Amino acid sequence: MQQAKRILITGGAGFLGSFLCERLLQEKHEVICVDNFFTGRKSNVSHLLDNRSFEIVRHDITFPLYVEVDEIYNLACPASPVHYQYDPVQTTKTSVHGAINMLGLAKRVGAKILQASTSEVYGDPEIHPQQEDYWGRVNPIGPRSCYDEGKRCAETLFFDYWRQHRLRIKVARIFNTYGPRMRPDDGRVISNFIVQALQNEPITVYGNGQQTRSFCYVDDLIDGLVRLMGTKEEVTGPINLGNPAEFTMLELAELVIELTGSRSKIIYLPLPADDPRQRQPDIGLAMRDLGWKPKVQLRDGLARTIAYFEDLLSLDGSQAVAAE
Ligand SMILES: NC(=O)c1ccc[n+]([C@@H]2O[C@H](COP(=O)([O-])OP(=O)(O)OC[C@H]3O[C@@H](n4cnc5c(N)ncnc54)[C@H](O)[C@@H]3O)[C@@H](O)[C@H]2O)c1
């Protein structure tokens, strides 16, 4: 049996972080969840509060933190455009100052540290699918730049700490992930479509709906993160984690309408600025180094996510969420 570790998860009360807390507690580790509750919610982790191996700390990672831990998963950062564009200066600070603080902590206590980076580091890419050695095409001054460039700078810091201080680092480039506990108000395409469909409201497709995305179910993604953390020291990443199966936005809208049995009609709106036309991971490296590939089909993952939103909306959850 593997030894129990003490593990810090920043952003642990968020969508991905809360599933990661659960997974690591199941593996009998001690988990310290740090969150400033900007987009995270206590209700995402309230079911874990009785577990003696779980602690929750309200803290903003743009300020230093001192805790003795063996591993750090750095997930803190709003991930959806509506939330990261709400206070773009804070978004960059979270990515950059947050990374500096967490890397400093890892150095001080000798912890291994994993960064939740993003496919956004590829920007609006010229090559498909994207491999890790592609440097990306990112607008440095646009409305998405606070997130994209913040995450790119965080990667730079991780690799400089690795080169300069021999820190044990792991960098995951996460592609669109979905599942229960996404916020109904986060403006991401899956939650948007599901909420609109469940309310029989028009489904808003941007552009002509032919732009494609790939979607990874949360359980698969968490498994990839945990496998990456468990790799040998030489494996640093960056490593793509996502589901290569590509769907157009129109196909997604039609599937959501089918699975919800909705009466919604599809309407078309102009494309937002810097919206990438296509994004698809090449996961060859993850398959080779982690023995990982996603297992959950979009149809199955969507059904589970729809069930979550049905419950939430039947409790008038969107208002409860907004009030938290
Ligand atoms: N979900 C995806 O599809 C996706 C894709 C690529 C990358 N990521 C990355 O994964 C991580 C988690 O994403 P998510 O989807 O769970 O988003 P989320 O918004 O649900 O979670 C982010 C969490 O970080 C917390 N947070 C934000 N700023 C903070 C700060 N300064 N100090 C402490 N806590 C702070 C929020 O309150 C929230 O709980 C993010 O770093 C995101 O960039 C996610």
The ligand as a Gaussian input file, in Angstrom:
#p B3LYP/6-31G(d) Opt

LIG

0 1
 N      -12.181000      23.103000     -16.325000
 C      -11.472000      23.194000     -17.421000
 O      -11.956000      22.878000     -18.506000
 C      -10.031000      23.660000     -17.367000
 C       -9.302000      23.701000     -18.584000
 C       -7.985000      24.135000     -18.547000
 C       -7.388000      24.477000     -17.358000
 N       -8.105000      24.434000     -16.208000
 C       -7.439000      24.864000     -14.966000
 O       -7.766000      24.019000     -13.888000
 C       -7.893000      24.792000     -12.696000
 C       -9.249000      24.528000     -12.055000
 O      -10.274000      24.906000     -12.963000
 P      -11.816000      24.712000     -12.626000
 O      -12.503000      24.405000     -13.886000
 O      -11.979000      23.805000     -11.471000
 O      -12.194000      26.212000     -12.240000
 P      -12.937000      26.801000     -10.962000
 O      -13.134000      28.237000     -11.215000
 O      -14.127000      25.957000     -10.635000
 O      -11.872000      26.558000      -9.823000
 C      -10.839000      27.462000      -9.520000
 C      -10.772000      27.569000      -8.014000
 O       -9.709000      28.461000      -7.657000
 C      -10.174000      29.354000      -6.662000
 N       -9.366000      30.570000      -6.757000
 C       -9.335000      31.484000      -7.752000
 N       -8.438000      32.441000      -7.491000
 C       -7.858000      32.107000      -6.302000
 C       -6.860000      32.705000      -5.499000
 N       -6.254000      33.842000      -5.861000
 N       -6.529000      32.104000      -4.328000
 C       -7.138000      30.962000      -3.933000
 N       -8.107000      30.351000      -4.654000
 C       -8.446000      30.926000      -5.828000
 C      -11.639000      29.570000      -6.988000
 O      -12.401000      30.065000      -5.910000
 C      -12.045000      28.145000      -7.400000
 O      -12.415000      27.365000      -6.293000
 C       -7.658000      26.242000     -13.089000
 O       -6.336000      26.598000     -12.799000
 C       -7.898000      26.255000     -14.571000
 O       -7.147000      27.259000     -15.203000
 C       -9.413000      24.033000     -16.192000

